[in-house]
Amino acid sequence: MPVIIDDSTKVVVQGITGHQGAFHSGAMLEFGTKVVAGAVPGRGGIKVNGIPVFDTVSQAVRLTGANASVVFVPAMNAKDAVIEALDAGIRTVVMITEHVPLHDSVLLVQYAKFKGSRILGPNCPGLASPGRGKLGIMPNMIFKKGSTAVVSRSGTLTYEIVNELSESGIGQSTCVGIGGDPIIGTDFAEVLAMFEEDPETESIVLVGEIGGTAEEEAAEFISRKVRKPVVAYITGRTAPPGKKMGHAGAIISKGKGTAGSKVSALLDAGVDVAKIPDEVPILLRAAMRK
Amino acid sequence: MKLKEYEGKQLFRRFGIPTTEGYLAKGPGDVREVTTPLVVKAQVQVGGRGKAGGIRFASNLEQVRKAVSEIIGMDIGGQKVAEVLIEERVNVDGELYLSIFLDRGTRLPMLMIIKEGGMEVESSDPSMIMSWSLSPFIGMPDYVGREAALEIILDAGPAAQLAEVLEKAWHLFWQMDCELLEINPLVRTPDGRMLALDAKVVLDEDAAFRHPDMAVVEEGRTQLEAEAKSKGLSLVQLDGDVGVIANGAGLTMATLDVLALHGAKGGVFLDLGGTDDKDVVQEALALVSKAKPRVILVNIFGGITKCDTVAEGIIKAKEDLDIDLVVRVRGVNEAKAREMLREKGILAMHELDEACAQAARSRRR
């Protein structure tokens, strides 16, 4: 089973009539994704990019068989939108929305667990599997089909690194953006576990940043469970403590969450850590030869 | 959004957490009659005020006025003290540290209680610390008060009172969208009451739409940071001399890191986010140039933000601003952007490393 998205994945886009929803539902179709429905309260019956729009997610599920949702709904209404998707039986919810209140994320993560479904994000670019499809907003043209998997807390920095890989002739199996918020539905370790199991993935790139201890936990998981070669890049080495560096989760507080601690945890776990993004493909080739 | 002590205590009273009463003073002229021993406390949004001398005890009018005039105007962690809270000094039989916060690892709220409160809780003996994960579906279970009383206070006596404080603290934490609620110290008085002597509350800015009555101005932001925020842009002022504009937090941080490898330091950092509007780019350049960097490095990976839109914004900004610029564009419409910039005599680089090296060089000119 490939990672999160497979040939049976059928997507409903919540908030498809908005600027972002309309643009990215089109881009997802172009990438080969089965986008089967949109869901927007009060807008049922219209079409966007040829995709039928329904008033409720449960209608979309009943009439199109949608089993994954990509959420572009504004932060104020995102909680209700995700609960609606989970109640309709959606198995994978990708929350693109930024600035979701933290308590809403806490509640949604627990509710998804209770329902046995997965949330990716919030504040994430989603995931892409070249040749199969994508759930989210990653730019189509950077990808090249291959066997390196990428997991990241960042958006554009991921694109930068994926592009770097593609230009060096290294294709990707699946690229997952887990999101830049302090509370997220799927963390590094969960994605790494899927990459380790995935027969299409031969090597892994992890892109982390300052704040929290997710990279340290990932390092611990890698040393115990991951046999495939892993290369990492950590950003925020020069960030001062106490400042939120753009992402809500990117903050060094009380001496915790520094780039130095993450880099040394990863090095201890046998992961090569690149100093600049351009170094990632070089280290990856070297790690593959080991 | 960090609240000051007196704002936190207003919330405590609203939610029924027993706390001390007092009044605010902006100068010695505001001091009222003194009938009992008092404590004068600086009202700032940063920790460490006790160590910095921002808390004084005083027993008569003269002492209180002296304490007020000495604390007002103090610099505590970069914040100038503008007001003090004057409260009755409480006799204490025992004290605890109590906090509820969002734990990133478990993705759940967590309650933490430490046996001794005070200024040194960070270095507490781990055996004195107890913590409980809390479910948003359940809230604060009653047993926690009993367990904490038995295992931390070593006395079942105050269990019911502690449980009541815990339940009210939970209601405040959850209903007000707190990132952190900290009571340090929570004390027991000789007559057996529990009182919150201090209040530290951090509210989630992203939930502000649910709490229109909590319009608190965030301090600790520079003027330029506040100006950028009012325009919907994320700007952080640092202490170097290169201005950095990039799209996305991760890419912006990476740009600062690569600059540092070339011996240059970011002086201001602006994340364009997911805009595709040339006016926003122009505005961003105007904002960053206000910090007077020696050079501005623009690093764009085009996706939603298209490179040619950025080029248009740069060209417009260049008309009004005399700035030394290094540009690097990749991604959507990069060739078009490079051509537009070249026509205006602006060199657009290809590689991040080379652009950072160039920015580091030009700042030495």
Interface residues (C-beta under 8 A of the other chain):
Chain A: F23 A75 M76 H99 V100 P101 L102 H103 D104 S105 V106 L107 V109 Q110 I137 M138 P139 M141 I142 S152 R153 S154 G155 T156 L157 T158 Y159 E160 N163 G180 P182 I183 I184 V207 E209 I210 G212 T213 A214 E217 Y233 T235 G236 R237 T238 A239 P240 K243 K244 M245 G246 H247 A248 G249 A250 K254 K275 I276 P277 D278
Chain B: L102 R104 G105 R107 L108 P109 E122 S135 P136 F137 W174 D177 E179 D204 D206 A207 F209 R210 S234 V236 L238 D239 A246 N247 G248 A249 G250 L251 T252 M253 A254 L256 D257 V258 L259 A260 L261 K265 G266 F269 D271 F301 G302 G303 I304 R330 G331 V332 E351 L352 D353
